[in-house]
Amino acid sequence: MSRSVPSAADLYVSGAYGETLLRSLMRAQLGVALGVLLPAAAVVVTFPILSVLLPGLVSISVFTIPLTVLVLGFGIYPPLVVLALVYVRRAARVEERFVALLDEDQ
């Protein structure tokens, strides 16, 4: 019996079809995670690399606040928060599409 539209019951059946559905969901979630992890890693790694390549950055102060504190407080965390929001939105969209795919049959 072949079905063109999967159902939620197919996930619980021990067979290749349910495993394929779950594997496709996990692959989509991994794609979302990697799509956000790579830019996040770039944001986190950029300043330490610049500090090593340009040692004078460590001694710079702006209004008596060390540049390192400003960069860590305002240059790294806000982009990470934005990336976290992007991740949540994309992950929710993947799950909604998966649920919609399962609900089409019912």
Secondary structure, DSSP 8 states (H G I E B T S, - for coil): ---SS--THHHHSSSHHHHHHHHHHHHHHHHHHHHHHHHHHHHHHHHHHHHHH-GGGGG-EETTEEHHHHIIIIIIHHHHHHHHHHHHHHHHHHHHHHHHHHHTT-
